[in-house]
Each structure stands twice: as structure tokens, then as C-alpha cells.
Amino acid sequence: MEKCDVKTGTCEGGTETSGQCHQTQSHSQCACGGGCGGDPAVCAMLMWKCVFKESMRSVMVDIMKPKIQKKLGAKFDKAADVVLETMMVKFQSMVTVSKAKNDLEEKFRNLMSEG
């Protein structure tokens, strides 16, 4: 990633090689993901390009969701029930193991503290 000077708006190093839009940036990175070469106009153009791609994807997701729900919703609901049931068993098992570990540690501390 390239470094950007927040005060001057200039960037150093790095190029956009992945072709992917960067959705999260820190203050030390260009919002465009590093392909602007320090040119604010190029930076803005690259960001608009990413926004367009992200928006197109979002529209596609919005269109696809109800279609998937209609065709596969009942199966997905059953799958969610199975996964939830299994994960709850696993979670309860983890709680039991944790309690047993804590009990063992407490008993060991009591044993070691006996004079």
C-alpha cells in the first residue's frame, strides 16, 4: 500500500495491481487503494470506479436475494435449524469442559494450599 500525506493530499509509492476496490482504509493509505500516484483527480476517478462496481454488485445482490429465497428458502431454513441445533450442542459441550477445567483448577489450588 502507498502512504498518503493527509495534509497535502499527496501519495507515494504503490500501484493498483489487484484491480479490487478497497473498502477499508486507514489514515496512512489512499482511499483509492494506491493507484493514484499522488494525483487527486486520478484518486477520485479510481474511487468513483470502485463505487460504481460496488453499487452494481449491491444491486445484483438485492435482485438475487428474493429469487434464492423463493427457490431455496425452505431448504435454507431447515439447514439453519440443523446448524443451530448442532452449534448449541457444541456450545454446551464447551461450557461443560470449561466448568470441569475450572473445578479441577480450584481443587488443585485447595490441595496445594493445605499445610
N, C-alpha and C positions, 0 to 999 in steps of 0.2 A: 504494500500500500504506500501511496505517496503521502507526504506531510504537507499540510496547508497552514499558512500563517493566517490566523483568524483576523488580525488587524489589517493586513494588506490585501487579503483575498488571493494571494498567490500560492501556487503549489510547486513542489519539487519532486522529480523522480516518478517512477512507476508508469505503467501503461495499462490500458484496458485490454487484457488478453482473453479473459474468460467469456466476455460477451454477456455476462449476467449483471442484473441490476442489484445494487447493494441496498438493502432495506434498512440496515442499521449502521450508523457511523458514529465514531467518537469525534471530539473536537479536533483531534490531530489528523483526521482524514478528510479528503474532499468528499462532498456529498455525491459527486458523480461516480465515485469509486476509483478515481485515479487516472482517468483517461484524458483529462483536460489539458495537461501540460502547463497549467497555471493560467490559462485563458478563461476568464469568467464567462464569456459568451459560449465557448465550447462546453464548459462545465454545465451551464444552464441547458444547452441543447441536449447533452447526454442525459441530464436528469429528466427532461421532458420525454425523451425517448424511453427511458425506464418507466416513467409514469404511464405512458401510453401502453407499453407491454403489460404492466401490472394491471391496468384497467381492463384491457382486453381479456386477460386471464380471469379477472374477477367477474366480468360479465358472463364468460363461459361457465364458470363455476356456478353462478346464480341460475343459469339456464339448465345446467346438468343436474343439479341437486333434486328438483322435484321429479325429474324423469327417473332418476335412480331410486328415489323414494317410492314411486309408483310401481316400478318393476321389481325392486328388491327389498322394499321396506319391511315386509313381513319376515323375510329371512334374516335381515339385519337385526330386527327386534329380537328374534329368537337367539341369534348369535350373541347379542349384547347380554341377554339373560344368562346364557351359558357362561360367558366370560365373567360376568359379575358374580355368579354363584361360585365359580372356581376361585376367583381372586379373593372372595370373602373367606373361603376355607383356608386359603394360603395365608391371609392376613391373621386369622385366628390362630393358626399354627405358629406364626411368628410371635404373636403375643404370648402364647404358651411357652415357647422356647425362651423368650426374654424373661418371663417370670421365673422359670426354673433356674436360669443363669443368675438372676438377682438373688434368689433364695439360696443357691449354693454359695455365692459370694458372702452373703450375710452369715451363713452358718460357719464358713471358713474364718471370717473375721472374729466371730464369737469364740471359736475354738482357739485361735491364736491369741486372743486377749485374755484367756483364762490363765491364771497364775500358776 
